[in-house]
């Protein structure tokens, strides 16, 4: 619980996927010290909101319409600490984001909800937080090495194989889950019993390595 008189940390969430924005808002809501003050679906909206609201932290996606994250990160950094939160694990993108002022870089599939909350606090405190592949790129940059070639974490790319882990029925269930449907609604859509849907979800959670509906949505959505 937030102590009386404590000022919450304002956060701006920038992602073109409305489901992902909703999930991120839910994760941050678990920490009463954090407050999502606005959401943006592209870089242009993000710049307008950041300039007006001056959030402490901006969670910034890279691949977005109108203006992507790379094109706005430097300007956003004048109004807010930027924590990049994206599926882009290309070394060149990571390096350029860090050069332009991003204080942290998280790759979907390489962090848990608790990591995101901790990363926000670290960034507010003037420190950084990097996913393993981003840390590898940062280390290469510090050594003056080129990052033009492939610099990958040994497990990078594992999210690309998520579809292979699930059966066809499980994929149908998780897709409906990502649309925000309840167990009862999923059962109705797929002509199943609620107990069968619950069993499918338990199998899905195990295969994706998650423990909740929110974590499953994050993992599945970030896999593309």
N, C-alpha and C positions, 0 to 999 in steps of 0.2 A: 504494500500500500504506500502511496506517495505521502510523504510527510507534509503537514500543514505548512503553507508558505513556500513550498518548493515549486519553482517554476518548471513546467513541463518542457521537454525538448520537442520543438516543432519539426515535423518531417513532411517533406513533399515527395509524393510517390509518382514517378514518371515511367509509364509503360503503355504501349499501344494495345495490350491485351487486357480487357476489362476484368476477366476472371483472375488474371495474375494480380491486378491492382487490388481486387477484393481480398485475395488470399494474403497479400502482403499487409494490408490494413488489419486483417485478423491476427496475424502474427505479432505485429507491433502493439496491438491493443492488449496483449497479454502482459505488457509492462506499463504500469500506470504512469511511469515517468516519461513515456513517449506519447506524442499526440500528432496524428496525421491531420494536417491543416488543409491539404488540398491534393488533388490528383490531376495529372496531365497525360494526354494520349500521344503527344509528340513534343519534339524539342522546342518548337515555337511557343506552344502553350506553357511549357516549363519555364522558359525565359520570362514570359510575362508574369507568371505567378511568383517566381523567385524574386523578381525585382519588387513586386508589391508586398509580398508577405515576409521576405527575408527569413526563410526557415533555417534552422540550425543545420539540418542535413537534408540533402536531396538524394533519393534513391533513383538512379538513372539507368534506364535500359539503353542499349546501343541501337539495335535494328528497329527503327520507327519510321513512319511516313513523314513527309513534309520537311522535317529536320531531324537527323539521327543524333545519337548521343555524342559522337565524336565532333560533330560540327558545333555543338553548344557547350561542351564541358568547360572550356576555358572561361566563357562568359558567365556560366552558372557559378563557377568557383569564386567569382567576385561577390556573390550574394549569399553563398551557402557552401558548406563543406559537402563535396560530392563523393558518394559511395556508388560506384558502378555495380549494377546488379543485372547480369545479362547471360545469355547462352553463348555469346561470342568468346571463344577461347583462342582466337588467332593471335599469335605473339605480336604481330605488328599493331593490331588494334589495342592490345593491352599496353604495349610500350608507349603508344601515342597518347592514350588516355592518361597514363601516369605522368608523362612529360608535360601534358597540358594542365595538370593540377589535380587530377582525381586523387583522393586520399585513401581510397580503398577500391578493391576490385574482387567481386564475388562471382563465380561461375555457377550457374544453375546445375544442381546435381552434385556439387562439391561442398555443400554446407547444409546444416540443419537449421530449423527455425531459431533455436537458441543462439546459434552462431550469428545469425542476422542481427538479433537484438544486441548481442555483445559488440558486434562490429559497429553499430550505430553509436554506442557509447564510446568506443575507442576513437572513432573519427571525431566526435564532438570534443574529446579530450586532447585533440591534436595529434593523435597517433594514427596508425594505419591498420588495415586488415586485408589480407590477401588470400585468395584461394591458392592451392598448391601450384597450379600452373602459372598464376600471376606472380607468385613469389619467385618462381624459377626465372621468369622474364625479368623481374626487378633485380635479381641477383646478377643476371647477365648484363643488364644495363650498368649496374654498379661497377662491374669489372671492365666496362668499356667494350664488351663483345657485341657483335651484330646479332639482332634478333630477327633477321629476315628469314632464317631457316626455321624448320619445325622445332619448337621447344614444347614438349608435351609431358604432362604428368603421366606416370605409368598407367593410371586408370582413366585418363582422359578419353572421352568418346564412349564411356560405358552407357551414358544415357541414350545413345543412338541405338542400343540394342534392347531397350525396354520392351518394344513391341514383340520381340522374339521370346521374352520371358512369359508372356501372358497368352492364355488360350483365346480363341476368337470370342467366346462368351465373356471372358474376363475383360477383354478390350472394350466390348460393348458396355459392360457395367461401369468401367472407369470413365469412359467418355460421358456417360449420363451423369456420373458423379461430378465431373468437371463442369457440367451445366447447372449444378446446384440442386439436383433432384434428391429427394429423400429416399430412404430404402423402399418405402411404400410406393412412391412414384416410379422408381426404377423397376420394381416388381410388376407394376401395372404395364409399363411400357414394353417389357420383355416377356410378359405372360409367365412370370415366375412367382413363387411364394416369397414372402419377406425373409423367411428363414434361409431359403436358397440364396437370396441376394446377400444376406449377412455372411453366409459361408464363402461366397465368391469374394466378398470384400476382405475377409480374413486371409484368404489365399493371396489376393492382390497385395495386401499390406506386407505379407511375408516375402513375396517375390520382389517387391520394390524396396524392401528394407526400411519401411516406415511404420509408424505406430498410430497414425490418426488420419482422418479424412483430409484434413488440411495439408498434412505432409504428403499424402498421396497425390493431391491435386497439384501441389508445387512440383513434385518429382515428374509427374506425367506431362504436365503442361510445358515444363522446361525442356522436355525431351523432344518437343516439336512434333 
